[in-house]
C-alpha cells in the first residue's frame, strides 16, 4: 500500500510476514531530482518485491536516492544494502554505525548468549532463539558505507529540512527526525501507537529503560502535529502517547517488584509474572523468540530497579539472581 501523507511525502507499507509487527512503515520523500527513503524493511524477498513495486510506481530512480535509517534492527535496516547504489548516501547514527561490523556482530552474539544463559534462559532453547531471531536471519549480508549522523545534524530533501534527534533506549543509537516548520516527527520505534516499543537490555548501555524514559521526556516538548512511526498507525498527539508509555513501564516495574516479594529469582523466573501482549495462556506456550524478547525486557526493568536502589543482584553458580533491597 502507498499513501501520500503530505506533498512529496509518502508512506510505503512493507509486509513483515509471520511477524507480530505485521508491517514496516517506510517513508519516501521526493526532492528536486533526488529522493530520500526512511527505513527499508527486512532483507528478504517478501519485503524487497513490494518495495521495488512501490518505487517503480512512484517513479523513484535508485541512482538518485539516499537513505535514512532510524536504528539497527533488521526490519528497518535489512534491505538497505540491496537498495543503495554507489551514488547513495546512507545516513545512520554514529553509535550503531561503529558497531555494525561482521567481527563485532559475531562477538556480540557470543556475549549475548552467555548473558542470557546467566539470566536463566535455557541453553537448549538458545540455539532455537538465535535461528529464529529476525536480526540474525534478515540483516544485510553486505557491508554498508554509512554517512554517520549525530544529534542536531540536518537532513535536507526538497521542501523538508529534518533535524536529527538522538533517542537512545529502544537501541543504543536510535535517531528520530523532526521537521520544525511542518511539525512532523519521524519516530522510528521510539514512539509507537498501536503497540509498545520493545525496551530490551543492551550490553552497550548501562540502563536502557532509563535512557528510553529520558528520551521520551526529551521529545515531549516538541511542537508536533503529525507523528510518522515505524509501525502501524500514524498519529497526531505524541504527548498523550508518551504519558501512556511511561505508565506502561511503571506497571511493568511494579510487576517485577511483586514477583520478588517471596524471594530471589532470576529473570527467567520473573518474566512469567509480567503482563505480555501475547496470545498465549501461559509462559510455557510462548514461542521461543517471544521468550527471548521478554527476558531482554525483564532484565532491562530489573536493571532500572537496581540503579534506583530498589533491587540488587548477586551471582550464584554463574547465574544472576535478583532480590529486593
C-alpha positions as CSV (number, residue, x, y, z in Angstrom):
1,X,0.0,0.0,0.0
2,X,1.2,3.5,-0.9
3,X,-0.3,6.5,0.9
4,X,0.5,10.2,0.2
5,X,0.7,11.9,3.6
6,X,1.9,15.4,2.7
7,X,3.2,17.0,-0.6
8,X,6.1,14.8,-1.8
9,X,5.9,12.6,1.3
10,X,4.6,9.0,1.0
11,X,4.2,6.0,3.3
12,X,5.0,2.6,1.8
13,X,3.7,-0.3,3.8
14,X,6.3,-3.1,3.7
15,X,4.9,-6.5,4.8
16,X,6.7,-8.5,7.5
17,X,5.3,-12.0,7.1
18,X,4.8,-14.2,10.2
19,X,6.0,-11.3,12.4
20,X,3.9,-9.8,15.2
21,X,4.8,-6.3,13.9
22,X,2.9,-7.2,10.6
23,X,4.5,-4.4,8.5
24,X,7.0,-1.6,8.4
25,X,6.2,2.0,7.5
26,X,8.9,3.0,5.0
27,X,8.7,6.7,4.1
28,X,9.7,8.3,0.7
29,X,10.3,12.0,0.2
30,X,10.7,13.5,-3.3
31,X,13.1,16.4,-3.7
32,X,14.4,18.3,-6.7
33,X,15.9,15.4,-8.7
34,X,16.7,13.4,-5.5
35,X,14.8,11.0,-3.3
36,X,15.1,10.0,0.4
37,X,13.9,6.7,1.8
38,X,13.5,6.4,5.6
39,X,13.8,2.7,6.7
40,X,13.6,-0.2,4.3
41,X,12.3,-3.5,5.6
42,X,13.9,-6.9,6.2
43,X,16.5,-8.4,3.9
44,X,14.0,-10.9,2.4
45,X,12.1,-11.3,-0.9
46,X,8.8,-10.7,0.8
47,X,10.0,-7.1,1.6
48,X,12.0,-6.5,-1.5
49,X,9.3,-7.3,-4.0
50,X,6.7,-4.8,-2.7
51,X,9.3,-2.2,-2.1
52,X,10.5,-2.4,-5.7
53,X,6.9,-2.3,-7.0
54,X,6.2,0.9,-4.9
55,X,9.4,2.6,-6.0
56,X,8.5,1.9,-9.7
57,X,5.0,3.2,-9.2
58,X,6.4,6.4,-7.6
59,X,9.0,6.9,-10.3
60,X,12.0,6.6,-8.0
61,X,15.5,6.3,-9.5
62,X,17.6,4.4,-7.0
63,X,20.7,6.0,-8.6
64,X,19.4,9.3,-7.2
65,X,18.2,8.0,-3.8
66,X,19.6,8.5,-0.4
67,X,18.6,6.6,2.8
68,X,18.0,7.5,6.4
69,X,17.9,4.5,8.8
70,X,16.5,5.2,12.3
71,X,18.2,2.2,14.0
72,X,19.9,-1.1,13.5
73,X,17.0,-3.5,13.7
74,X,16.7,-5.7,10.6
75,X,13.1,-4.6,9.8
76,X,14.5,-1.0,9.4
77,X,18.0,-1.6,8.0
78,X,17.8,-5.0,6.3
79,X,17.1,-4.0,2.7
80,X,19.5,-1.0,2.7
81,X,22.5,-2.8,1.2
82,X,20.3,-4.2,-1.6
83,X,18.7,-0.8,-2.5
84,X,21.6,1.6,-2.0
85,X,23.8,2.5,-5.0
86,X,27.3,3.8,-5.3
87,X,25.8,7.3,-5.6
88,X,23.7,6.9,-2.4
89,X,24.3,8.3,1.0
90,X,23.1,6.1,3.9
91,X,22.5,8.3,6.9
92,X,22.9,6.3,10.1
93,X,23.6,7.1,13.7
94,X,27.2,7.2,14.6
95,X,26.9,4.9,17.7
96,X,25.5,1.9,15.7
97,X,27.5,2.6,12.6
98,X,30.6,1.8,14.6
99,X,29.0,-1.4,16.0
100,X,27.8,-2.9,12.7
101,X,30.9,-4.8,11.5
102,X,30.9,-8.5,10.9
103,X,33.6,-9.2,13.6
104,X,31.7,-7.2,16.2
105,X,28.4,-8.9,15.4
106,X,29.9,-12.3,15.9
107,X,31.5,-11.3,19.2
108,X,28.1,-9.7,20.1
109,X,26.2,-13.0,19.6
110,X,28.6,-14.8,21.8
111,X,28.5,-12.2,24.6
112,X,24.7,-12.0,24.4
113,X,24.3,-15.8,24.5
114,X,26.4,-16.0,27.7
115,X,24.4,-13.1,29.2
116,X,21.0,-14.7,28.6
117,X,22.2,-18.1,30.0
118,X,23.3,-16.2,33.1
119,X,19.8,-14.8,33.5
120,X,18.2,-18.3,33.3
121,X,17.5,-18.7,29.6
122,X,17.7,-22.5,29.0
123,X,20.7,-23.5,27.0
124,X,18.7,-26.0,24.9
125,X,16.4,-23.1,23.7
126,X,19.2,-20.7,22.9
127,X,20.1,-22.1,19.5
128,X,16.4,-22.0,18.5
129,X,16.2,-18.4,19.7
130,X,19.1,-17.4,17.5
131,X,17.9,-19.3,14.4
132,X,14.5,-17.7,14.6
133,X,15.8,-14.2,15.5
134,X,14.9,-11.7,12.7
135,X,18.1,-9.8,13.3
136,X,20.2,-12.9,12.7
137,X,18.1,-14.1,9.7
138,X,17.3,-10.9,7.8
139,X,20.1,-8.3,8.4
140,X,22.1,-7.1,5.4
141,X,24.7,-9.6,4.2
142,X,26.9,-6.9,2.5
143,X,28.8,-4.1,4.2
144,X,27.1,-0.7,4.0
145,X,29.0,2.5,3.6
146,X,27.3,4.8,6.2
147,X,27.3,8.5,6.4
148,X,27.2,8.8,10.2
149,X,24.9,11.5,11.8
150,X,24.6,12.8,15.3
151,X,22.4,15.0,17.4
152,X,21.4,18.2,15.7
153,X,22.6,17.3,12.2
154,X,20.3,18.4,9.3
155,X,18.9,16.2,6.5
156,X,17.5,18.3,3.7
157,X,15.4,17.0,0.9
158,X,13.1,19.1,-1.3
159,X,10.9,21.3,0.9
160,X,11.8,19.4,4.0
161,X,14.6,20.1,6.5
162,X,14.8,17.5,9.2
163,X,16.8,17.7,12.4
164,X,18.4,14.5,13.8
165,X,17.4,13.8,17.4
166,X,19.3,11.1,19.4
167,X,16.7,9.0,21.3
168,X,18.6,6.0,22.9
169,X,16.6,3.3,24.6
170,X,15.0,1.0,22.1
171,X,18.5,0.7,20.7
172,X,21.7,2.4,21.8
173,X,21.8,4.9,18.9
174,X,18.2,5.2,17.9
175,X,17.8,8.5,16.0
176,X,14.5,10.3,15.2
177,X,13.9,13.2,12.7
178,X,12.0,16.4,13.4
179,X,10.8,18.9,10.8
180,X,10.0,22.1,12.7
181,X,8.3,24.1,10.0
182,X,5.8,21.3,9.2
183,X,5.7,20.0,12.8
184,X,6.4,16.4,11.5
185,X,8.2,13.9,13.8
186,X,9.6,10.7,12.4
187,X,9.6,8.5,15.5
188,X,11.1,5.2,14.2
189,X,10.4,2.7,17.0
190,X,10.9,5.3,19.7
191,X,7.1,6.1,19.9
192,X,4.6,3.6,18.5
193,X,0.8,3.9,19.0
194,X,-0.9,0.5,18.4
195,X,1.9,-1.4,20.1
196,X,4.6,-0.6,22.7
197,X,8.3,-0.5,21.7
198,X,10.4,-3.3,23.0
199,X,12.9,-1.9,25.5
200,X,15.4,-4.7,26.0
201,X,18.8,-4.9,27.7
202,X,21.8,-3.9,25.7
203,X,25.4,-4.7,26.6
204,X,26.4,-1.3,25.2
205,X,24.0,0.6,27.6
206,X,24.2,0.7,31.4
207,X,20.4,1.2,31.8
208,X,18.4,1.1,28.6
209,X,15.0,1.7,30.2
210,X,16.3,4.8,32.0
211,X,17.7,6.1,28.7
212,X,14.4,5.3,27.0
213,X,12.3,7.2,29.5
214,X,14.7,10.2,29.3
215,X,14.4,10.1,25.5
216,X,10.6,10.2,25.8
217,X,10.9,13.3,28.1
218,X,13.3,14.8,25.6
219,X,10.9,14.8,22.7
220,X,7.7,15.6,24.7
221,X,8.2,19.3,24.4
222,X,8.4,19.3,20.6
223,X,5.7,21.1,18.7
224,X,4.3,18.1,16.7
225,X,1.1,17.9,14.6
226,X,2.0,14.6,12.8
227,X,4.0,11.5,14.0
228,X,5.3,9.1,11.5
229,X,6.1,5.9,13.4
230,X,8.0,2.8,12.2
231,X,4.9,0.5,12.5
232,X,1.2,0.6,12.4
233,X,-0.9,3.8,12.6
234,X,0.2,7.4,12.1
235,X,-0.8,9.8,14.9
236,X,-1.1,13.4,15.9
237,X,-0.9,13.5,19.7
238,X,2.5,12.4,20.8
239,X,2.3,13.8,24.3
240,X,-0.6,11.6,25.3
241,X,1.1,8.6,24.0
242,X,4.3,9.4,25.9
243,X,2.3,9.5,29.1
244,X,0.8,6.1,28.2
245,X,4.2,4.6,27.6
246,X,5.5,6.0,30.8
247,X,2.6,4.4,32.7
248,X,3.1,1.1,30.9
249,X,6.7,0.9,32.1
250,X,5.7,1.9,35.7
251,X,3.3,-1.1,35.7
252,X,6.0,-3.4,34.5
253,X,8.4,-2.2,37.2
254,X,5.7,-2.8,39.8
255,X,5.0,-6.4,38.5
256,X,8.7,-7.2,38.7
257,X,8.8,-6.0,42.3
258,X,5.7,-8.0,43.2
259,X,7.4,-11.1,41.7
260,X,10.3,-10.7,44.1
261,X,8.2,-10.4,47.3
262,X,8.5,-14.1,48.1
263,X,12.3,-14.3,47.4
264,X,15.1,-14.1,44.9
265,X,14.6,-15.1,41.3
266,X,16.4,-14.9,38.0
267,X,14.9,-13.1,35.0
268,X,13.6,-16.4,33.5
269,X,11.6,-16.9,36.8
270,X,10.4,-13.3,36.9
271,X,9.2,-12.9,33.3
272,X,6.1,-15.1,33.7
273,X,4.9,-12.6,36.3
274,X,5.0,-9.7,33.8
275,X,2.0,-8.9,31.6
276,X,2.8,-9.5,28.0
277,X,0.6,-8.7,25.0
278,X,0.9,-12.2,23.5
279,X,-2.0,-14.5,22.7
280,X,-0.8,-17.4,24.9
281,X,-2.4,-18.9,28.0
282,X,0.9,-19.5,29.8
283,X,4.6,-18.7,29.7
284,X,5.3,-22.3,28.6
285,X,3.3,-21.6,25.4
286,X,5.3,-18.6,24.4
287,X,7.2,-19.1,21.2
288,X,11.0,-19.3,21.9
289,X,11.6,-16.0,20.0
290,X,9.0,-14.2,22.2
291,X,10.6,-15.6,25.3
292,X,13.9,-14.1,24.1
293,X,12.3,-10.6,23.8
294,X,10.5,-11.0,27.1
295,X,13.7,-11.9,29.0
296,X,15.6,-9.0,27.5
297,X,12.8,-6.6,28.5
298,X,12.6,-8.1,32.0
299,X,16.3,-7.6,32.6
300,X,16.0,-4.0,31.4
301,X,13.4,-3.4,34.0
302,X,15.4,-5.1,36.7
303,X,18.4,-3.0,35.9
304,X,16.3,0.1,36.2
305,X,15.1,-1.0,39.6
306,X,18.7,-1.8,40.6
307,X,20.0,1.6,39.6
308,X,17.1,3.1,41.5
309,X,18.2,1.2,44.7
310,X,15.1,-1.0,44.9
311,X,16.6,-4.4,44.0
312,X,20.0,-5.9,44.0
313,X,21.6,-8.8,42.2
314,X,24.1,-11.4,43.2
315,X,25.9,-14.2,41.3
316,X,25.3,-17.8,42.3
317,X,26.7,-20.8,40.3
318,X,27.5,-18.5,37.3
319,X,23.8,-17.3,37.3
320,X,22.4,-14.0,38.3
321,X,19.7,-13.7,40.9
322,X,17.7,-10.6,41.8
323,X,16.2,-9.8,45.2
324,X,14.5,-6.8,47.0
325,X,16.8,-4.4,48.8
